[in-house]
Amino acid sequence: MEFSLIQRGEDVPKAFRLLTETWGHWPWREVESSLQQGSYLLILAGDAKNIAGALFVNLHHQGCDIIYIFTQPSKRRAKLATTLLAHLEVYLKHIKRPQKIFLEVHEANLSARKLYDSFGMHVINVRKKYYDDGADALIYMKEVFPS
Ligand SMILES: CC(C)(COP(=O)(O)OP(=O)(O)OC[C@H]1O[C@@H](n2cnc3c(N)ncnc32)[C@H](O)[C@@H]1OP(=O)(O)O)[C@@H](O)C(=O)NCCC(=O)NCCS
């Protein structure tokens, strides 16, 4: 499986085309315009014909916020999301000061929560009744140190 890291530049329209061909339009238009603004990173798993997984993050001075992580249903439970997160970690380890990875998840999304637990993330905050269905949002964090 190939992994590619995409930031702003000529790779963005190519990645956008590929993502919409594979998964349909939502929510890639937003991802494309965010990438072109800078401070975002898209990590794709797959080849030029088929995207198997994607991780989209907003980079900031503390580290990054994970906006979106998704793997194709037919490719799940094969450590693909774990490998996408590992690529993000390697990217952040090249920065010469500690970085924090943050994300927010619906309390009922148990598969995602197990993924984040197994990746060494910890719940640092709970936003009570954050979602429309009255569920809490859990804020996870992991600290990454320069290698
Ligand atoms: C959550 C998601 C990204 C996991 O992707 P994945 O490629 O299957 O994850 P991995 O194979 O790397 O799983 C790593 C670990 O996470 C846990 N896990 C992942 N999916 C799980 C599931 N359905 N049930 C229980 N545990 C699960 C397991 O501990 C797993 O390790 P194991 O398979 O050795 O037991 C995927 O299910 C997905 O795209 N879901 C829809 C989008 C989503 O909810 N994204 C997160 C919120 S934005």
The ligand as a Gaussian input file, in Angstrom:
#p B3LYP/6-31G(d) Opt

LIG

0 1
 C      -12.564000       4.216000      12.895000
 C      -11.861000       3.731000      11.626000
 C      -11.065000       4.921000      11.024000
 C      -10.906000       2.560000      11.972000
 O      -10.212000       2.214000      10.791000
 P       -9.447000       0.796000      10.640000
 O       -8.553000       0.928000       9.424000
 O      -10.412000      -0.319000      10.654000
 O       -8.594000       0.763000      11.994000
 P       -7.397000      -0.230000      12.386000
 O       -7.481000      -1.483000      11.574000
 O       -6.122000       0.531000      12.313000
 O       -7.803000      -0.557000      13.902000
 C       -6.892000      -0.415000      14.974000
 C       -7.571000      -0.808000      16.258000
 O       -8.714000       0.013000      16.509000
 C       -9.767000      -0.786000      17.116000
 N      -10.896000      -0.907000      16.186000
 C      -10.988000      -0.426000      14.926000
 N      -12.201000      -0.711000      14.405000
 C      -12.885000      -1.383000      15.360000
 C      -14.204000      -1.946000      15.422000
 N      -15.065000      -1.848000      14.394000
 N      -14.581000      -2.545000      16.575000
 C      -13.754000      -2.638000      17.615000
 N      -12.469000      -2.129000      17.620000
 C      -12.058000      -1.519000      16.507000
 C       -9.161000      -2.146000      17.373000
 O       -8.550000      -2.094000      18.639000
 C       -8.124000      -2.222000      16.261000
 O       -7.093000      -3.141000      16.515000
 P       -7.362000      -4.733000      16.254000
 O       -7.980000      -4.840000      14.885000
 O       -5.971000      -5.344000      16.346000
 O       -8.290000      -5.183000      17.349000
 C      -12.900000       3.189000      10.569000
 O      -13.753000       2.262000      11.192000
 C      -13.736000       4.277000       9.907000
 O      -13.337000       4.842000       8.873000
 N      -14.924000       4.596000      10.487000
 C      -15.822000       5.589000       9.898000
 C      -15.259000       7.014000      10.063000
 C      -15.037000       7.361000      11.525000
 O      -15.842000       7.070000      12.396000
 N      -13.899000       8.063000      11.780000
 C      -13.535000       8.491000      13.123000
 C      -14.197000       9.706000      13.584000
 S      -13.872000      11.103000      12.529000

